[in-house]
Amino acid sequence: MHKSNHHAIRMLLQQYNDGLTVSELAERSGKDRASITNALKGMPDVYIDRWISCRQWAAVWCVVVPPKNCPRPKPKMEKHNDRTRTKPTRPSSDVCYGWTTST
């Protein structure tokens, strides 16, 4: 079993707000590109922000920074819906084959 690179990659991406390519991540972390690529695929909090053209197209990866405090929503108070109306009921003698007779 090997140690995951997720934490190291996450910390690097948080330091560079503009994002890093796989090559830049590998250079700064000292890991090989293949392990960086595999780790990025398994991280739900990273995304490709844009593509840049070096010798070939390279993805620039960024990390989602969660808010420090996300308060829970307060329960809604039950409100009376003024737009709902109850239709007055008609006696069955006014209904003929599904149609109401005019009154």
ZAKENU-948347 format. One record per residue: x, y, z of N, C-alpha, C in turn. Coordinates in steps of 0.05 Angstrom, whole numbers, padded with zeros to 5 digits, always signed. Example, Ala and Ser with C-alpha at 12.3 -4.5 7.8 and 13.67 -1.06 7.14 Angstrom:
REM residues 2
+00264-00114+00156+00246-00090+00156+00264-00066+00156;+00257-00045+00142+00273-00021+00143+00258+00001+00157;
***
This chain:
REM residues 103
+00017-00024+00000+00000+00000+00000+00018+00025+00000;+00010+00045-00015+00026+00069-00018+00011+00093-00007;+00026+00113+00000+00014+00138+00011+00001+00154-00012;-00022+00165-00006-00037+00181-00025-00023+00208-00029;-00024+00218-00053-00013+00245-00059-00034+00267-00057;-00058+00260-00050-00080+00279-00050-00075+00304-00033;-00065+00299-00008-00061+00322+00010-00039+00341-00001;-00018+00330-00010+00004+00346-00021-00005+00362-00045;-00020+00350-00063-00030+00364-00087-00049+00386-00079;-00067+00379-00060-00087+00399-00051-00073+00423-00039;-00052+00419-00023-00038+00441-00010-00024+00458-00031;-00012+00445-00051+00002+00460-00073-00018+00477-00088;-00041+00466-00095-00061+00480-00111-00073+00503-00095;-00075+00500-00069-00085+00522-00052-00066+00545-00051;-00040+00539-00054-00020+00561-00053-00020+00577-00079;-00027+00564-00101-00026+00577-00128-00055+00581-00137;-00066+00604-00132-00094+00609-00139-00099+00608-00169;-00079+00613-00185-00082+00612-00214-00081+00584-00225;-00074+00564-00209-00074+00536-00218-00046+00528-00227;-00043+00501-00230-00018+00489-00239-00024+00467-00259;-00005+00463-00277-00007+00440-00296+00004+00415-00282;+00000+00392-00294+00011+00367-00283+00041+00369-00281;+00054+00380-00301+00083+00383-00301+00093+00401-00278;+00079+00423-00274+00086+00441-00252+00081+00428-00225;+00059+00413-00223+00054+00398-00198+00076+00378-00192;+00084+00363-00213+00105+00343-00210+00131+00355-00202;+00138+00378-00215+00163+00392-00209+00164+00402-00180;+00142+00414-00171+00141+00426-00144+00138+00405-00122;+00126+00382-00128+00122+00362-00107+00143+00341-00107;+00158+00338-00129+00178+00318-00130+00168+00290-00137;+00143+00288-00145+00130+00263-00153+00130+00261-00183;+00126+00236-00193+00125+00233-00222+00098+00240-00233;+00098+00247-00259+00073+00257-00272+00051+00237-00271;+00057+00212-00274+00036+00191-00275+00021+00190-00248;+00035+00191-00226+00022+00190-00200+00006+00216-00195;+00015+00238-00205+00000+00263-00202-00026+00261-00218;-00024+00251-00243-00048+00249-00260-00068+00230-00247;-00059+00207-00237-00077+00188-00224-00090+00200-00199;-00075+00215-00184-00086+00228-00160-00107+00248-00167;-00102+00264-00188-00121+00285-00196-00147+00273-00205;-00146+00250-00218-00170+00236-00227-00187+00227-00204;-00175+00222-00181-00190+00212-00158-00197+00233-00138;-00192+00258-00144-00198+00280-00125-00223+00295-00134;-00244+00294-00118-00269+00307-00126-00268+00337-00123;-00248+00348-00109-00247+00377-00104-00228+00392-00123;-00219+00379-00144-00202+00393-00164-00216+00393-00191;-00210+00412-00207-00222+00415-00234-00203+00428-00253;-00208+00424-00279-00193+00437-00300-00204+00464-00304;-00188+00485-00299-00197+00512-00302-00196+00522-00330;-00174+00515-00344-00170+00523-00372-00148+00506-00384;-00144+00510-00409-00123+00496-00424-00103+00516-00434;-00077+00510-00433-00056+00527-00444-00041+00512-00464;-00029+00526-00483-00014+00514-00504+00016+00518-00499;+00030+00497-00494+00059+00498-00491+00069+00485-00517;+00080+00461-00516+00086+00446-00540+00061+00432-00549;+00045+00425-00529+00019+00413-00534+00000+00424-00513;-00026+00419-00516-00045+00430-00497-00041+00417-00469;-00042+00433-00449-00039+00424-00421-00062+00436-00404;-00073+00419-00387-00095+00428-00370-00083+00442-00346;-00096+00464-00338-00088+00478-00314-00109+00471-00292;-00099+00458-00271-00116+00447-00250-00119+00467-00227;-00142+00470-00216-00148+00487-00193-00162+00470-00172;-00163+00480-00148-00176+00466-00126-00200+00483-00116;-00221+00470-00108-00244+00484-00096-00237+00489-00067;-00240+00514-00059-00235+00522-00031-00262+00524-00018;-00268+00506+00001-00294+00508+00015-00295+00531+00034;-00318+00542+00039-00320+00564+00058-00314+00555+00086;-00303+00574+00102-00296+00567+00129-00320+00559+00146;-00342+00574+00143-00365+00569+00158-00390+00570+00140;-00402+00549+00137-00427+00548+00121-00450+00542+00140;-00465+00562+00147-00486+00558+00167-00508+00540+00156;-00520+00525+00174-00543+00509+00166-00567+00526+00160;-00584+00518+00142-00608+00534+00136-00627+00532+00160;-00641+00554+00165-00661+00554+00186-00686+00541+00176;-00701+00527+00193-00726+00515+00184-00746+00536+00176;-00760+00531+00155-00780+00550+00146-00805+00549+00164;-00816+00572+00169-00841+00574+00183-00863+00568+00163;-00883+00553+00173-00905+00548+00155-00921+00573+00150;-00925+00579+00124-00940+00603+00117-00966+00594+00104;-00986+00610+00108-01011+00604+00094-01009+00615+00066;-01014+00598+00047-01012+00605+00019-01038+00619+00011;-01037+00645+00006-01060+00661+00000-01071+00655-00029;-01054+00644-00045-01062+00640-00073-01079+00615-00077;-01079+00597-00058-01096+00573-00062-01124+00580-00054;-01143+00573-00071-01171+00577-00065-01185+00550-00066;-01204+00548-00049-01220+00524-00051-01245+00530-00068;-01250+00513-00086-01273+00517-00103-01298+00509-00088;-01320+00524-00091-01344+00515-00077-01354+00489-00090;-01363+00472-00074-01373+00446-00084-01400+00450-00096;-01406+00436-00117-01432+00437-00130-01447+00412-00124;-01472+00414-00123-01488+00389-00119-01487+00372-00144;-01489+00346-00140-01486+00328-00162-01508+00332-00183;-01530+00345-00176-01551+00350-00196-01542+00370-00218;-01521+00386-00211-01511+00406-00231-01492+00393-00251;-01482+00369-00246-01462+00357-00263-01476+00336-00280;-01472+00340-00307-01484+00321-00326-01463+00311-00344;-01455+00286-00342-01435+00273-00358-01408+00288-00357;-01400+00296-00334-01375+00309-00330-01375+00339-00335;-01397+00349-00346-01400+00378-00352-01418+00390-00331;-01411+00414-00323-01429+00428-00304-01449+00444-00320;-01473+00444-00310-01493+00460-00323-01491+00489-00313;-01497+00507-00330-01494+00535-00322-01515+00542-00300;-01506+00558-00281-01524+00566-00260-01527+00596-00259;
***
